[in-house]
Amino acid sequence: MSENKKTQLITMGRKNQWTQGVVNPPIQRASTVLFNSVLEKHKATTNRANKTLFYGRRGTNTHFALQDAMTQLENGAGCALFPCGAAAIANTILSFVETGDHILMVDTCYEPTRNFCDVMLKKMGVETTYYEPTIGKDIGSLIQPNTKILFTESPGSITMEVQDIPALSRIAHEHGIIVIMDNTWSAGLHFNALEHGVDISIQAATKYIVGHSDTMIGTAVAKAPYWDQLREQAYLMGQCVSPDDAYSALRGLRTLDVRMKQHQSGSLKIAQWLESQPDVDHVRHPALESCPGNDIFKRDFTGGNGLFSFVMKGSHPKATTALLDGMKHFGMGYSWGGFESLILANEPESFKSLRTVANPNFSGTLFRIHIGLEDPDDLINDLEAGLNRYRNMLQQKPE
């Protein structure tokens, strides 16, 4: 009988060859690796791509332990490590395209992903077509003879649309196209991307894997046909992470399941409360039936997390500022996935630069919030006070 995933989170990446008998794999820092003989050096050189101490950039036992763990978490053939999620996305794409190629990119992707496509890929002569996130099987109409990659992200960044990954993957594979997914939202725990047709699953492990808002790291777990090329191309581009950061990610993995449960339950309670607020137009939480793609979410995902959005019934910048400036438990900051709650606002006009074909279908201010590990009732009280400040500002007479 296979082990439950929560048990695997405790045991994976803890082979004795990495731990040497202690509970956690030690932090092994190294640039130069010394060999005791020509034969030993030759063996290390021959096996340098297979978790063998060779040179610091190839990794140490700390890195190998994390790679083992992430490969097991996402059921892949291997895991490449990067200094952040954006580096994982950029270098994975670069590993499989060349001048004259074309990629399909979901229009609701992470903003740095869009910037990479519009600046770096364009400069290299790689064309990007953005597609509507809920296009499903109709993705076939956008495929060109030179399309090499279909890039997905589900739920969508900021607006939370859920994609039909199995349908997209099936059509892409019929045309020999590689499917890559930004799978950060699920942490690889609540959605197994590779089992749903994805070829390479990327995470900004900075977020839920680390879980403490103190480490930058990215991962890319690949199926066997793509692993060797991803590993070697990433190495040629100089991609590596510090052993201390790898250790932080390993430590975060041990509590991933219990943290995700708390994030999920708190966010759902707060999302349902927000739905009842008169100033809120709608809530974009994938677990709610009102969220685009909720039927797919219930079919494919095994759980949620703490990240979702809600949209106000209008756009009132001064009222938005009043809400944000007085928050007690919600901090204003980029990223998410840590133990602390966060909030950011997006005015409707900002989506003109963030979207090409996906219509957000709303005209009010969007608040993206991350529900941390605080007591949900305290967070509701904080939001309620913020909404009261918002209402009070609306009632003030203009000067």
C-alpha positions as CSV (number, residue, x, y, z in Angstrom):
1,M,0.0,0.0,0.0
2,S,1.4,3.4,-0.9
3,E,2.0,5.9,1.8
4,N,-0.3,8.9,2.4
5,K,1.1,12.1,1.0
6,K,1.2,13.7,4.5
7,T,3.5,10.8,5.6
8,Q,5.6,11.3,2.6
9,L,6.1,15.0,3.4
10,I,7.8,13.8,6.7
11,T,10.0,11.1,5.2
12,M,10.9,12.2,1.7
13,G,14.4,13.6,1.1
14,R,15.7,11.9,4.2
15,K,17.7,9.0,2.8
16,N,20.6,8.1,5.1
17,Q,23.0,9.1,2.4
18,W,21.8,12.7,2.8
19,T,21.2,12.7,6.6
20,Q,24.0,10.5,7.8
21,G,21.8,9.3,10.6
22,V,20.4,12.6,11.9
23,V,16.8,13.8,11.5
24,N,17.4,16.6,9.0
25,P,19.9,16.6,6.2
26,P,22.7,18.9,7.4
27,I,23.6,22.1,5.6
28,Q,26.5,21.2,3.4
29,R,28.2,24.2,1.9
30,A,30.8,23.7,-0.8
31,S,32.2,25.1,-4.0
32,T,35.3,22.9,-4.5
33,V,34.9,19.1,-3.9
34,L,38.2,17.3,-3.3
35,F,39.0,13.8,-4.6
36,N,41.3,11.3,-3.1
37,S,42.4,9.7,-6.3
38,V,42.2,10.0,-10.1
39,L,39.7,7.1,-10.1
40,E,37.5,8.8,-7.6
41,K,37.6,12.1,-9.6
42,H,36.8,10.1,-12.8
43,K,33.8,8.5,-11.2
44,A,32.5,11.8,-9.9
45,T,32.9,13.4,-13.3
46,T,31.1,10.5,-15.0
47,N,28.2,10.7,-12.6
48,R,28.1,14.5,-12.0
49,A,24.5,14.7,-13.3
50,N,23.2,12.1,-10.9
51,K,23.4,13.5,-7.4
52,T,27.1,13.0,-7.0
53,L,29.4,15.5,-5.3
54,F,31.4,17.0,-8.1
55,Y,31.3,20.8,-7.9
56,G,29.2,23.2,-5.8
57,R,27.1,24.4,-8.7
58,R,26.0,20.8,-9.3
59,G,24.8,20.7,-5.7
60,T,25.7,19.2,-2.4
61,N,23.9,16.6,-0.3
62,T,21.5,19.3,1.0
63,H,20.4,20.1,-2.6
64,F,20.2,16.5,-3.5
65,A,17.8,15.9,-0.5
66,L,15.5,18.7,-1.6
67,Q,15.6,17.5,-5.2
68,D,14.6,14.0,-4.1
69,A,11.8,15.4,-1.9
70,M,10.3,17.7,-4.6
71,T,10.6,14.9,-7.2
72,Q,8.6,12.6,-4.9
73,L,6.1,15.3,-4.1
74,E,5.2,15.9,-7.7
75,N,5.9,12.4,-9.0
76,G,8.5,13.4,-11.6
77,A,11.8,12.1,-12.9
78,G,13.9,15.0,-11.5
79,C,13.9,18.5,-10.0
80,A,15.9,21.5,-11.0
81,L,16.5,24.2,-8.4
82,F,16.6,27.9,-9.1
83,P,17.2,31.1,-7.1
84,C,13.5,32.1,-7.3
85,G,10.2,31.3,-9.0
86,A,10.7,33.8,-11.8
87,A,14.1,32.2,-12.6
88,A,12.5,28.8,-12.7
89,I,9.9,30.0,-15.2
90,A,12.3,31.9,-17.4
91,N,15.0,29.2,-17.5
92,T,12.6,26.3,-18.0
93,I,11.1,28.1,-21.0
94,L,14.6,29.0,-22.4
95,S,15.6,25.3,-22.1
96,F,13.1,24.4,-24.8
97,V,12.8,27.2,-27.2
98,E,15.0,28.8,-29.9
99,T,14.8,31.7,-32.3
100,G,11.7,31.4,-34.6
101,D,9.7,29.4,-32.1
102,H,6.2,30.2,-30.8
103,I,4.7,29.7,-27.3
104,L,1.2,29.9,-26.0
105,M,1.0,31.7,-22.6
106,V,-2.1,31.9,-20.4
107,D,-3.3,35.5,-20.3
108,T,-3.7,35.4,-16.5
109,C,0.0,34.5,-15.8
110,Y,2.2,35.9,-13.1
111,E,3.2,39.4,-14.1
112,P,7.0,38.7,-14.3
113,T,6.2,35.8,-16.6
114,R,4.4,38.2,-19.0
115,N,7.3,40.7,-18.8
116,F,9.8,37.9,-19.6
117,C,7.8,36.9,-22.7
118,D,7.3,40.5,-23.9
119,V,10.9,41.6,-23.3
120,M,13.4,38.7,-23.3
121,L,11.6,36.2,-25.6
122,K,10.7,38.9,-28.0
123,K,14.3,40.1,-28.2
124,M,15.3,36.5,-28.9
125,G,12.8,36.1,-31.8
126,V,10.4,33.9,-29.9
127,E,6.8,34.8,-30.4
128,T,4.2,34.7,-27.6
129,T,0.4,34.4,-28.1
130,Y,-1.7,35.0,-25.0
131,Y,-4.8,32.8,-24.6
132,E,-8.0,33.2,-22.5
133,P,-7.6,30.9,-19.4
134,T,-10.9,29.1,-19.8
135,I,-10.4,28.3,-23.5
136,G,-10.2,24.5,-22.8
137,K,-10.2,22.3,-25.9
138,D,-10.5,25.3,-28.2
139,I,-6.8,25.9,-27.6
140,G,-6.2,24.0,-30.8
141,S,-7.2,27.0,-32.9
142,L,-4.2,28.9,-31.6
143,I,-1.5,26.3,-32.3
144,Q,1.0,27.1,-35.0
145,P,3.4,24.8,-36.8
146,N,6.3,26.3,-34.7
147,T,4.5,26.2,-31.3
148,K,6.8,24.6,-28.9
149,I,5.3,25.3,-25.4
150,L,1.9,25.6,-23.9
151,F,2.3,27.4,-20.6
152,T,-0.5,27.2,-17.9
153,E,-1.1,28.7,-14.5
154,S,-4.1,27.6,-12.5
155,P,-5.7,29.3,-10.7
156,G,-4.9,32.4,-12.6
157,S,-2.8,35.1,-11.0
158,I,-4.9,37.7,-9.2
159,T,-8.2,36.8,-10.8
160,M,-8.2,33.1,-9.9
161,E,-9.6,31.5,-13.1
162,V,-9.2,27.7,-13.0
163,Q,-7.9,26.1,-16.2
164,D,-8.9,22.7,-17.6
165,I,-5.4,21.3,-17.5
166,P,-6.2,17.8,-18.7
167,A,-8.0,19.1,-21.8
168,L,-5.3,21.6,-22.6
169,S,-2.6,19.0,-22.2
170,R,-4.3,16.5,-24.4
171,I,-4.6,18.9,-27.3
172,A,-1.0,20.1,-26.9
173,H,0.4,16.6,-26.9
174,E,-1.5,15.8,-30.1
175,H,0.7,18.4,-31.7
176,G,3.9,17.5,-29.9
177,I,3.9,20.6,-27.7
178,I,5.5,20.6,-24.2
179,V,3.1,21.6,-21.4
180,I,4.6,23.6,-18.6
181,M,2.6,24.8,-15.5
182,D,3.1,27.3,-12.8
183,N,1.8,25.1,-10.0
184,T,2.7,27.4,-7.1
185,W,-0.9,27.9,-5.9
186,S,-1.4,24.2,-5.1
187,A,2.2,23.8,-3.7
188,G,2.2,20.5,-5.6
189,L,0.2,19.0,-2.8
190,H,-3.4,19.8,-3.8
191,F,-2.9,19.4,-7.6
192,N,-0.6,16.8,-9.1
193,A,0.2,18.6,-12.3
194,L,2.2,15.7,-13.9
195,E,-0.6,13.3,-13.3
196,H,-3.0,15.7,-15.1
197,G,-0.9,15.9,-18.3
198,V,1.7,18.6,-17.5
199,D,5.2,17.8,-18.6
200,I,7.1,20.2,-16.2
201,S,5.6,21.6,-13.0
202,I,7.2,24.8,-11.7
203,Q,6.8,26.4,-8.3
204,A,7.9,29.5,-6.6
205,A,8.9,27.5,-3.6
206,T,9.5,30.9,-1.9
207,K,5.8,30.7,-1.1
208,Y,4.1,27.6,0.4
209,I,7.1,25.2,0.3
210,V,9.3,27.5,2.4
211,G,6.2,28.9,4.2
212,H,8.0,31.5,6.3
213,S,8.6,34.5,4.0
214,D,12.4,34.3,4.5
215,T,13.8,32.5,1.5
216,M,13.8,32.9,-2.3
217,I,13.9,29.6,-4.3
218,G,12.3,28.0,-7.3
219,T,11.7,24.4,-8.5
220,A,10.9,22.7,-11.7
221,V,9.9,19.0,-11.7
222,A,10.0,17.3,-15.0
223,K,8.8,14.0,-16.5
224,A,11.5,11.7,-17.8
225,P,11.5,12.7,-21.5
226,Y,12.3,16.3,-20.5
227,W,14.4,15.9,-17.4
228,D,17.9,15.6,-19.0
229,Q,17.5,18.6,-21.2
230,L,16.1,20.8,-18.4
231,R,18.8,19.7,-16.0
232,E,21.7,20.4,-18.4
233,Q,20.3,23.6,-19.9
234,A,19.7,25.0,-16.4
235,Y,23.3,24.1,-15.4
236,L,24.7,25.8,-18.5
237,M,22.8,29.0,-17.6
238,G,24.4,28.9,-14.2
239,Q,21.3,28.2,-12.2
240,C,21.9,27.2,-8.6
241,V,20.8,27.9,-5.0
242,S,22.5,28.2,-1.7
243,P,22.5,25.1,0.6
244,D,21.0,27.3,3.3
245,D,18.0,28.1,1.1
246,A,17.6,24.5,0.1
247,Y,17.5,23.6,3.8
248,S,14.8,26.2,4.5
249,A,12.7,24.6,1.8
250,L,13.2,21.1,3.2
251,R,12.2,22.3,6.6
252,G,9.1,23.9,5.2
253,L,8.0,20.7,3.5
254,R,7.6,19.0,6.8
255,T,4.7,21.2,7.9
256,L,3.3,21.8,4.4
257,D,0.2,19.7,4.9
258,V,-0.8,21.1,8.3
259,R,-0.2,24.7,7.2
260,M,-2.2,24.2,4.0
261,K,-5.1,22.9,6.0
262,Q,-5.1,26.0,8.2
263,H,-4.7,28.4,5.2
264,Q,-7.5,26.6,3.4
265,S,-10.0,26.6,6.3
266,G,-9.3,30.2,7.2
267,S,-9.6,31.5,3.7
268,L,-12.9,29.7,3.0
269,K,-14.5,31.1,6.2
270,I,-13.3,34.6,5.3
271,A,-14.4,34.3,1.7
272,Q,-17.9,33.2,2.7
273,W,-18.0,36.2,5.1
274,L,-16.9,38.6,2.4
275,E,-19.7,37.3,0.1
276,S,-22.2,38.7,2.6
277,Q,-20.7,42.2,2.7
278,P,-22.8,44.9,0.9
279,D,-19.8,46.7,-0.6
280,V,-18.4,43.5,-2.1
281,D,-19.5,42.7,-5.6
282,H,-18.2,39.2,-5.7
283,V,-15.5,36.9,-4.3
284,R,-13.0,35.0,-6.5
285,H,-12.1,31.9,-4.5
286,P,-11.7,28.7,-6.5
287,A,-13.6,26.7,-3.9
288,L,-16.7,28.9,-4.3
289,E,-19.2,28.0,-7.0
290,S,-19.2,31.7,-8.2
291,C,-15.5,31.5,-9.2
292,P,-14.8,30.8,-12.9
293,G,-13.8,27.1,-13.2
294,N,-15.1,26.0,-9.9
295,D,-16.4,22.8,-11.5
296,I,-12.9,22.0,-12.7
297,F,-11.5,22.9,-9.3
298,K,-13.8,20.4,-7.6
299,R,-12.9,17.7,-10.2
300,D,-9.1,18.1,-10.2
301,F,-7.9,19.7,-7.0
302,T,-7.8,18.0,-3.6
303,G,-7.8,21.2,-1.6
304,G,-7.2,24.9,-1.6
305,N,-4.9,27.5,0.1
306,G,-5.0,31.0,1.6
307,L,-4.9,33.1,-1.6
308,F,-8.0,34.6,-3.2
309,S,-9.5,37.9,-4.3
310,F,-12.6,39.9,-3.8
311,V,-14.0,42.8,-5.9
312,M,-15.8,45.9,-4.7
313,K,-18.9,47.4,-6.3
314,G,-16.9,50.4,-7.4
315,S,-13.5,52.0,-7.8
316,H,-12.9,54.6,-5.1
317,P,-9.1,55.1,-4.6
318,K,-9.4,57.3,-1.5
319,A,-11.7,54.7,0.2
320,T,-9.3,51.9,-0.9
321,T,-6.4,53.8,0.8
322,A,-8.4,54.3,3.9
323,L,-9.1,50.5,4.1
324,L,-5.5,49.6,3.5
325,D,-3.7,52.1,5.7
326,G,-5.4,51.0,9.0
327,M,-5.0,47.2,8.7
328,K,-3.8,45.5,11.9
329,H,-3.2,41.9,10.9
330,F,-3.0,42.2,7.1
331,G,0.4,43.5,5.8
332,M,0.9,45.2,2.4
333,G,3.6,43.3,0.6
334,Y,4.3,41.3,-2.5
335,S,4.4,37.5,-2.6
336,W,2.3,35.2,-0.4
337,G,2.4,31.7,1.1
338,G,3.9,32.7,4.5
339,F,2.4,32.4,7.9
340,E,1.3,36.1,7.8
341,S,-1.8,37.6,6.1
342,L,-1.3,40.0,3.2
343,I,-3.5,42.4,1.2
344,L,-3.0,44.3,-2.0
345,A,-5.4,46.4,-4.2
346,N,-5.7,46.5,-8.0
347,E,-7.7,49.2,-9.7
348,P,-9.6,48.1,-12.8
349,E,-7.4,50.1,-15.2
350,S,-4.4,48.2,-14.1
351,F,-5.6,45.1,-15.9
352,K,-5.2,46.9,-19.2
353,S,-1.5,46.2,-18.9
354,L,-1.9,42.8,-17.2
355,R,-4.4,41.2,-19.7
356,T,-4.5,41.0,-23.5
357,V,-7.5,38.7,-24.2
358,A,-8.9,37.7,-20.8
359,N,-11.7,40.1,-19.7
360,P,-11.9,40.4,-15.9
361,N,-15.6,41.3,-16.3
362,F,-15.6,43.8,-13.4
363,S,-15.3,47.5,-12.9
364,G,-14.6,47.7,-9.1
365,T,-11.4,47.6,-7.1
366,L,-9.9,44.1,-6.7
367,F,-8.3,43.2,-3.4
368,R,-6.0,40.2,-3.4
369,I,-5.6,38.7,0.0
370,H,-3.6,35.9,1.5
371,I,-5.0,34.3,4.6
372,G,-2.1,33.4,7.0
373,L,-2.2,31.3,10.1
374,E,-3.8,33.9,12.4
375,D,-7.2,33.2,14.0
376,P,-9.8,33.7,11.2
377,D,-12.1,35.6,13.5
378,D,-9.3,38.2,14.2
379,L,-8.8,38.5,10.4
380,I,-12.5,39.0,9.9
381,N,-12.5,41.7,12.6
382,D,-9.6,43.4,10.8
383,L,-11.4,43.3,7.4
384,E,-14.6,44.5,9.0
385,A,-12.8,47.5,10.5
386,G,-11.2,48.2,7.1
387,L,-14.6,48.0,5.3
388,N,-16.0,50.5,7.8
389,R,-13.2,52.9,7.1
390,Y,-14.0,52.4,3.4
391,R,-17.6,53.2,3.9
392,N,-16.9,56.2,6.1
393,M,-14.6,57.7,3.4
394,L,-17.4,57.2,0.8
395,Q,-19.8,59.2,3.0
396,Q,-17.5,62.2,3.3
397,K,-18.5,65.2,1.2
398,P,-16.0,66.0,-1.5
399,E,-14.0,69.2,-0.8
